[in-house]
């Protein structure tokens, strides 16, 4: 029970008690719940990647170093997008200095991001089918996650990768993702820019036992308003010129 609580906490910030209460909630007009089992992920091999870094000692200019770091992060994101397009379970996270401490929030990342690749079963090396996507990266760490798991960092990354996979599936159904929440997107009509209406919203809570990973799906109706041209103008008004110049249509 403690292991299940740990995994649920890593993935959602909730405890198992909240998970059980959510499961037992009666369906109402504006909320539906269901639970699904992912039976193929009791054992998961994971790999962490970072780009091959150039020799910074030859570069003294601070702006040049910043550009090089941006280029390295772009390499990671490009590899991530390629893995996503090819259907691999993957995500990216901040690369932390020293032991991973989530309580520090944004205070201890070292400005680099790392790529995660998850594969069902036991794999001692990165499979050839993923090599084109990660050709410019190097493996910095790897391991085996066995449900319910005992690593907070791996559990958090695995949950994020699962949400990324769900995002790909829901995108085809016109759902947009906002953090960990998915909501139905309907293009606004001429007279609906400021009209608030209930939209289907989906949230996923993950929990793991020795048997499998379980996904609790919570579907509810939330009231929201589509962005209007006035909203965009307000954002651009308060956006620095250097940022605004990089926005489409500005």
N, C-alpha and C positions, 0 to 999 in steps of 0.2 A: 504493500500500500504506500509506503514511503517513497519507493522508486517511482510509482505512478504519479504521486504528488510532485516530485522533483521535475519529471519530464513535462508535466502540464504547466508548472510554474515557469520553466525555461521558455516554453513556447508562447505563452499567453499572458504571463504576469498574474494568472489566477491560481487558486489552489484547487485540489481535487474536490473539496467540498462544494465549491462553486460549480465545478463540472457536473457533479451528481445532481445538484439542485436544478441546474439548467436542463438536464436530461429529464427530470421528473416534472418539469413545468407543463401544465396542460396547454394544449394548442388553443389559441384564441384567434379572433378574426384577423389580427395583425401580426401573428407570429406562429411559425411552424418549426419543428425540430426533427432531426433524424440523426442516426448514428451509422457510420459505415466502418468497415474493417479493412485495413490494408494488410493482407496476409503475407505479402512477398518481401516485407522489409524487417523481418526479425533480425537479420544480420546484414549490415551495410558497410561496405568499404568506403572510406573517405580519403580524399586527397586535397591538400592545400597547395596553391600555386602563387608565386610572385614572379614578376618579370625579371629578366636578367638586367642588372643595373650597370650603367656605364661608370667609368672612373670619374667621380666628382672632383677629385683632387686637381685635375687639370683645368677645372672651371672655377674661377674666382668670383665671377659676376653673380650676384644673388638672383637677379631676374632670370639668368640663363639656367641656374639650378632649379628654379621654380618651374620653368618651362619643361625641363627634363622630367621633373616629377609628374607634371600634368600628362606628359607623353606616356610615362609608365602606367599611370592610372588608366589612360585611354586604351593601352594595350590590354589591360585586365578586362575592362568593360567590353572591348571588342570580342575577346575570347568568350566572355560570358554570354553575349548576345548570340554568338555562333552556336554555342552549346545549347542555348534555349531554342534556337530555331531548329536544331537537330533533335530536340526532344529529350535531352539529358537532364537529369535531376541535378541542378546546380544553383549557386547563388554567389554573391560577393559580400564581404564584410570588411570593416576596418581592420587594419593590421596594428595590433597593440604592442607597446613596448613593455617587456617584462610579463609577469603573470597576468592573465586576462582578468580584469576586475570590472564587471559591469556597473558596479556602484559608482565608478568614476565617470561614467557617461562619456562625454567628449573630451575629457581632460587628459587622457593618456593615449589616444591614437598617435601614430607617428607619421601621419599624412599619406601613408600608402594604403592601398586596398588590396585584398587577396581574394583569389578565386577558390571556390569549393566545388568539388565534383563528388557526387555520391553514386555508388553502384551497388545494386542488390547482390548479395553473396560475398564471397571472399575473393579478393583480387590483390595480388602482390605488386602489380604494376599497372600503369595507366594503359588501357586497351588501345590498340592501333586505330580503331575507328574514331577516337577522340583526338588523336595526334595532330591533325590539321588545325584544329581549333586552339590547341594549347602549345603550338610549335614555338612561340616566342616567350613561353613561360617556363619556369623550373619548379619542380616539386620541392617544397620546403618541409612538408610534414605529411604523414599518412597514418592510417590506423583502421581499426575495426570497431564499429559500433554495434553492440548486441543489445536488443531490447530487454529491459527498459532503459538501458544505458546508464553511465555514471559520469559523463562529462557535460558540464553546463554549456561550454562553448560549442561543442559538436551538436548537442541537442538544439540549441538556438539556431545554428546554421541549417540543420536538417529541416526544422520547421519552416524556416524561410524558403528553403528550396522547394518544399512541398507546396507552399503558397504560390510560388512562382509557377509551378506546374499547373495548379488550379487556375491561375490567371490566364495561362495560354488557352485552357479549355473554355473559360467563361468569356474570353474576348470575342470568340465567335458568336456568342449570344448577346452581344452588345452590352456587356458589363464592363465598367471602368473600375480600376482599383485606386483606393485612397488609403494608403497605409496597409492595414490588415483587413479593411472593409471593402467589399465589392458591391457596387450599386448599378442598377439598370440605367443605361443612358438612352435618352430620347432626344433627338435633335429638336431644339425649340422652333416653334412656328412664329410667325410675325407677331401674333398677339399673346404669346405665352412667355415672354422674356422674364417677367416678374411674377408669374403665377406659381404659387407653391402647391405641390401635389405630392401624394404619397408615392414613393418609388420602392420597388423590391430591393432589399438589401440583404447580402449574404455575409456571414461571418463563420470562421472555422476555428474550432478549438481542438487541439491534438492532445492525446494521452496515450501512453505506451504501457504495456504489460509484457511479460515474458512470451505471451502468445502472439501479439501483433501490435501495430499502431492503430489506434481508433481515431476517427474523425467525427467530431460532433458538429453538425451543420445547423446553424441558426438562421432562419429566413424571417425577416420582419419587414414591415412597411415603415419607411421614414419619410418625413416631409422635407423637401429640399427645393431650392430654386435654381433654375439654370442661370449660368453666367450671362450677363447682358453686356452690350457695348459700353455702357456706363461703368460697369465693374472693371473692364479692361482699361478704360481711360484713367480710372483712379489708380490702378496699379502702375501704369506707365508714368503718371504724374509723380509718384513717390519712388520711382526707380532711378538709380544713378545713371547718368548718360552712358557710362562705359558698359553697363549691363544692358541698357535699352537698345544700344546699337547692335547687340547680338541677337535681339528678338526678331522673329519673322515679322515682316510687314512694318518694321519701324525704320 
